[in-house]
Amino acid sequence: QVHLVESGGGLVQPGGSLRLSCAASRNIFNIYTMGWYRQGPGKQRELVAVITRGGSVNYEDSVKGRFTISRDNAGNTVYLQLNSLKPEDTAVYYCNVRSLVGATFQDYWGQGTQVTVSS
C-alpha cells in the first residue's frame, strides 16, 4: 500500500514563505497528475496546484504568482513553494497523486499538513 508523507507546514507571518513536501512511500507507476489541495476552516477542499506527467502546471487563481509546484526527477516527491503568504491561505494542505491504470484512476492522499498564516 502506498502512503504519502507530507511535511513543511507550520505557523508563519503574513508575507512569509513555506515549502511543503510530499513523498511517496514507494514508487507509484503511471502517475497522471500530482497536486496540492487545501481545506480552510468552514470551507470545502479546493485544488491549489497541479502538475501533469508531461510537466504542465495549473494554479488556482488566488495563488498564481505566489505558489510554485514542482517535483523531483524520480517523480515520487512533489513540492509546493508558498511565498507572500496571506491569512486567507490558512488551511490544511493535502497532497494528491493520481495514477492511471488502463481506464481507471487511482487517487492517493497525504494525511494533511497545517499551514497557519497569522501575525
Contacts in CASP RR format, 6 or more apart in sequence:
PFRMAT RR
TARGET T0000
AUTHOR 0000-0000-0000
METHOD contacts of the structure
MODEL  1
QVHLVESGGGLVQPGGSLRLSCAASRNIFNIYTMGWYRQGPGKQRELVAV
ITRGGSVNYEDSVKGRFTISRDNAGNTVYLQLNSLKPEDTAVYYCNVRSL
VGATFQDYWGQGTQVTVSS
2 24 0 8 1.000
2 25 0 8 1.000
2 26 0 8 1.000
2 28 0 8 1.000
2 97 0 8 1.000
2 108 0 8 1.000
3 24 0 8 1.000
3 25 0 8 1.000
3 108 0 8 1.000
3 110 0 8 1.000
4 22 0 8 1.000
4 23 0 8 1.000
4 24 0 8 1.000
4 25 0 8 1.000
4 95 0 8 1.000
4 96 0 8 1.000
4 97 0 8 1.000
4 108 0 8 1.000
4 109 0 8 1.000
4 110 0 8 1.000
4 111 0 8 1.000
5 22 0 8 1.000
5 23 0 8 1.000
5 24 0 8 1.000
5 25 0 8 1.000
5 110 0 8 1.000
5 111 0 8 1.000
6 20 0 8 1.000
6 21 0 8 1.000
6 22 0 8 1.000
6 93 0 8 1.000
6 94 0 8 1.000
6 95 0 8 1.000
6 110 0 8 1.000
6 111 0 8 1.000
6 112 0 8 1.000
6 113 0 8 1.000
7 20 0 8 1.000
7 21 0 8 1.000
7 22 0 8 1.000
7 113 0 8 1.000
8 18 0 8 1.000
8 19 0 8 1.000
8 20 0 8 1.000
8 21 0 8 1.000
8 113 0 8 1.000
9 18 0 8 1.000
9 20 0 8 1.000
9 93 0 8 1.000
9 113 0 8 1.000
9 114 0 8 1.000
9 115 0 8 1.000
10 18 0 8 1.000
10 113 0 8 1.000
10 114 0 8 1.000
10 115 0 8 1.000
10 116 0 8 1.000
11 116 0 8 1.000
11 118 0 8 1.000
12 18 0 8 1.000
12 85 0 8 1.000
12 115 0 8 1.000
12 116 0 8 1.000
12 117 0 8 1.000
13 117 0 8 1.000
13 118 0 8 1.000
13 119 0 8 1.000
14 85 0 8 1.000
14 86 0 8 1.000
14 87 0 8 1.000
14 117 0 8 1.000
14 118 0 8 1.000
14 119 0 8 1.000
15 83 0 8 1.000
15 84 0 8 1.000
15 85 0 8 1.000
15 86 0 8 1.000
15 117 0 8 1.000
16 83 0 8 1.000
16 84 0 8 1.000
16 85 0 8 1.000
16 117 0 8 1.000
17 81 0 8 1.000
17 82 0 8 1.000
17 83 0 8 1.000
17 84 0 8 1.000
17 85 0 8 1.000
18 81 0 8 1.000
18 82 0 8 1.000
18 85 0 8 1.000
18 115 0 8 1.000
19 79 0 8 1.000
19 80 0 8 1.000
19 81 0 8 1.000
19 82 0 8 1.000
20 36 0 8 1.000
20 79 0 8 1.000
20 80 0 8 1.000
20 82 0 8 1.000
20 93 0 8 1.000
20 95 0 8 1.000
20 113 0 8 1.000
20 115 0 8 1.000
21 77 0 8 1.000
21 78 0 8 1.000
21 79 0 8 1.000
22 34 0 8 1.000
22 36 0 8 1.000
22 77 0 8 1.000
22 78 0 8 1.000
22 79 0 8 1.000
22 95 0 8 1.000
22 97 0 8 1.000
22 110 0 8 1.000
23 76 0 8 1.000
23 77 0 8 1.000
24 76 0 8 1.000
24 77 0 8 1.000
24 97 0 8 1.000
24 108 0 8 1.000
27 76 0 8 1.000
28 76 0 8 1.000
28 97 0 8 1.000
28 99 0 8 1.000
28 108 0 8 1.000
29 99 0 8 1.000
29 101 0 8 1.000
30 99 0 8 1.000
30 100 0 8 1.000
30 101 0 8 1.000
30 102 0 8 1.000
31 53 0 8 1.000
31 75 0 8 1.000
31 97 0 8 1.000
31 98 0 8 1.000
31 99 0 8 1.000
32 52 0 8 1.000
32 53 0 8 1.000
32 98 0 8 1.000
32 99 0 8 1.000
32 100 0 8 1.000
32 105 0 8 1.000
33 50 0 8 1.000
33 51 0 8 1.000
33 52 0 8 1.000
33 53 0 8 1.000
33 96 0 8 1.000
33 97 0 8 1.000
33 98 0 8 1.000
34 50 0 8 1.000
34 51 0 8 1.000
34 69 0 8 1.000
34 71 0 8 1.000
34 75 0 8 1.000
34 78 0 8 1.000
34 95 0 8 1.000
34 96 0 8 1.000
34 97 0 8 1.000
34 98 0 8 1.000
35 47 0 8 1.000
35 48 0 8 1.000
35 49 0 8 1.000
35 50 0 8 1.000
35 51 0 8 1.000
35 69 0 8 1.000
35 78 0 8 1.000
35 80 0 8 1.000
35 95 0 8 1.000
35 96 0 8 1.000
35 97 0 8 1.000
36 47 0 8 1.000
36 48 0 8 1.000
36 49 0 8 1.000
36 50 0 8 1.000
36 69 0 8 1.000
36 78 0 8 1.000
36 80 0 8 1.000
36 93 0 8 1.000
36 94 0 8 1.000
36 95 0 8 1.000
36 96 0 8 1.000
37 45 0 8 1.000
37 46 0 8 1.000
37 47 0 8 1.000
37 48 0 8 1.000
37 93 0 8 1.000
37 94 0 8 1.000
37 95 0 8 1.000
37 96 0 8 1.000
38 45 0 8 1.000
38 46 0 8 1.000
38 48 0 8 1.000
38 89 0 8 1.000
38 91 0 8 1.000
38 92 0 8 1.000
38 93 0 8 1.000
38 94 0 8 1.000
38 115 0 8 1.000
39 45 0 8 1.000
39 46 0 8 1.000
39 91 0 8 1.000
39 92 0 8 1.000
39 94 0 8 1.000
40 90 0 8 1.000
40 91 0 8 1.000
40 92 0 8 1.000
41 90 0 8 1.000
41 91 0 8 1.000
43 91 0 8 1.000
45 94 0 8 1.000
46 60 0 8 1.000
47 60 0 8 1.000
48 59 0 8 1.000
48 60 0 8 1.000
48 63 0 8 1.000
48 67 0 8 1.000
48 80 0 8 1.000
48 93 0 8 1.000
49 57 0 8 1.000
49 58 0 8 1.000
49 59 0 8 1.000
49 60 0 8 1.000
49 63 0 8 1.000
49 67 0 8 1.000
49 68 0 8 1.000
49 69 0 8 1.000
49 80 0 8 1.000
50 57 0 8 1.000
50 58 0 8 1.000
50 69 0 8 1.000
51 57 0 8 1.000
51 69 0 8 1.000
51 70 0 8 1.000
51 71 0 8 1.000
51 78 0 8 1.000
57 69 0 8 1.000
59 65 0 8 1.000
59 67 0 8 1.000
59 69 0 8 1.000
62 88 0 8 1.000
63 82 0 8 1.000
63 89 0 8 1.000
66 82 0 8 1.000
66 83 0 8 1.000
66 84 0 8 1.000
66 85 0 8 1.000
67 80 0 8 1.000
67 81 0 8 1.000
67 82 0 8 1.000
67 83 0 8 1.000
68 80 0 8 1.000
68 81 0 8 1.000
68 83 0 8 1.000
69 78 0 8 1.000
69 79 0 8 1.000
69 80 0 8 1.000
69 81 0 8 1.000
70 78 0 8 1.000
70 79 0 8 1.000
70 81 0 8 1.000
71 77 0 8 1.000
71 78 0 8 1.000
71 79 0 8 1.000
72 79 0 8 1.000
78 95 0 8 1.000
78 97 0 8 1.000
80 93 0 8 1.000
80 95 0 8 1.000
82 89 0 8 1.000
82 115 0 8 1.000
85 115 0 8 1.000
85 117 0 8 1.000
86 117 0 8 1.000
87 117 0 8 1.000
87 118 0 8 1.000
88 117 0 8 1.000
89 115 0 8 1.000
89 117 0 8 1.000
90 115 0 8 1.000
90 116 0 8 1.000
90 117 0 8 1.000
90 118 0 8 1.000
91 114 0 8 1.000
91 115 0 8 1.000
92 112 0 8 1.000
92 113 0 8 1.000
92 114 0 8 1.000
92 115 0 8 1.000
93 112 0 8 1.000
93 113 0 8 1.000
93 114 0 8 1.000
93 115 0 8 1.000
94 109 0 8 1.000
94 110 0 8 1.000
94 111 0 8 1.000
94 112 0 8 1.000
94 113 0 8 1.000
95 109 0 8 1.000
95 110 0 8 1.000
95 112 0 8 1.000
96 107 0 8 1.000
96 108 0 8 1.000
96 109 0 8 1.000
96 110 0 8 1.000
97 107 0 8 1.000
97 108 0 8 1.000
98 105 0 8 1.000
98 106 0 8 1.000
98 107 0 8 1.000
98 108 0 8 1.000
99 105 0 8 1.000
99 106 0 8 1.000
99 108 0 8 1.000
100 106 0 8 1.000
END
